[in-house]
Amino acid sequence: MRVQRSYGYVGPADLVGLVSSQGVGQAVGSLAQLLAWVSGRDVAELAEPFTFVIDLSGCLRLAPRRSEHVVCAGGERVLGAGEIGFERRAEAWAVAQVSNQSTGYCPDLQSWGAVAAAIDKIGLARPAGFTQAVVFRRCTECGELNVVREEFFVCVFCESDLPAEWNISAGD
């Protein structure tokens, strides 16, 4: 059995201070919990994707889109993080879009397994993988975090080559 990687927060330190004042994302472990949370959103909010994390227990946690992932996670490590959008299909809800776009946690593409499992637990239809997959790397020369675009593994800050394998950790 493959061990799931967890991700520690690697974003700006000042955002960690928001954790205690803003709480954590809404835990959604069932369809009933998702429907209750969605019913509290307005039409404009439902048209956009939401911030999400998968906590260490494998539960999906949701927050409004412009929420910080570290706040949604309560400052804890996560199994996945990104943005997720839902749509109503006939009489059922489904995941329309999902990404690993979280510069606070920089999750690897392998985090899809944890994301898919959390969505499956709720019983929602979902895509076969991230609809927007973001590749994160830390430059081994200057230490900056990079988003790799179009498979161009070169640091945008110092132009050094970036590693082919995910290499971002929270100092652990």
N, C-alpha and C positions, 0 to 999 in steps of 0.2 A: 504494500500500500504506500502510495506517495504521500509524504508529509507536506501539508499545506504551509506555504510561506505566509508569515504575517508581516505587516508593514507598520513601522513606527513613523511618527510625524517628523517631517524634514523641512517643513515650511518656516516662514518667519516666526521668530520667538514671540513677538508681541501678540500674535493671534491666539496663542495658548491662554493668555489672560482672559479671553472672552469665554472660555469654557465654563467656568463657574457661574458667570453672570447670565449666560444664555441657555443653560441646560444642555440637553442632548437631543438627538433626533428621535423621532417617534419610532418605536419598535413595531415592526409589521411582520408577524409570524403566521398570519392566516388571511384568508380572503376577507373574512368579516372585519379584521383590523384594518386592512387596506381600504375597504369600502367606507368604513367609519372615518378614516383620515382623509380620503379623497372627497367625501361629502362636505368637509369643512373648507375646501378650496374653492375659489371663484373661477369663472370661465377663463379669464386671462391667465391665471396661475396654472390651470390645467393644460393650457396650450404650450407651456414651456416644460422642459425637463426639470426634475428635482435633483437636489444634492442627495447622494446616498453613500452609506458605508455598509459593509458587512462586518458585524462585530465578531469577536473571537468565538462566540457561541454559534456563529453561522446565521444570525438573524439580520434581516434587512432593516436598516434604520433610515428614515426619510426626513428631510428638512426642505424648506423652500429653496429655490435655485441659488440664490445669492448668499446662502449660508456657507460658512466655512466648514470644510470637512472635519477639521479637528474638533469643532464644536459639536457637530453631528455625532461624532464618536466619543464625546465626553473626554477627549484628550487621550484616549486609549489606543492601543495597537488595533489594526483591522486586518481582515482577510481580503478586503477589496474596497474600492472607493471610486466614485465617479459621478456621472449624471445619468438619470433614468427618466424616460418619458412613457406615459401610459396613454392608451386610447381605448375607447369603447368600441367593440366589434360585436354587432348584433346585440345580444343581451349580456355579453361578457366583457370583462376588462382584460387587456393584454399589454405586454411590454412592447412598445413601438420602437423605442430606441434606447440604447444603453452604451455608455462609454466607460473607460477607465481614466477619464480626464480629471485628475486631482493632483495639482502641483504641491499640495501639502503632504501627500503620502507617496506619490509617484509609483503607483502599483504596476507591477510587471504584467504582461499579457496573460501569464499563467493564472492570474487571479480570476480569470473567467470561470474556472471550475467552481469557486466559492460563490460567485455571483449567480451562476446558473442554478446551483443547488438551492440557494435562498429563494430564488424566483419559483423554482419547481415546488418547494415546500408550500408556498402560498397557493399554488395551483394555477398560475397564469401561463398563457401561451407566451413564448419568447422567441427572439431570434436565435440562430445557431451559434452566434458569437457576438463580440462587441460590434455594434454598428459603426462606431468610431473608435478605432484602436489607436492609442497614443503610446509611443515608444519613448521611455525616459532613460537617460544615461547621465552619470556624473563624469565630468572630465577628470582624468587622472593627472593632468598637468596643472590646471588652475583651480580645480575643485568645484566649479560651477555646475548647476543642474541644467540639463539640456533636454529639449523635445526634439527628437530625431524626425525630420521631415523627408519624405520621398527616399528613404533608405540612405540618406546622406549622413554618415556617421562622422561628422566633423564638428568640433566645438564652435559655437557661434561667438564665443568670447575670445578665445585665443587661437582658434583654427587648428588645434591638435586633433589627432584621430581619437574617436570615442570607441570604447570597447564594444564588441559585438554582443556580449552578454550583459544582462541587467546587473547593475553594480551600486545601487543606492541603498544605503542603510541609515538608520537613525543612531548610529554610533554604538550599536550593540553587537 
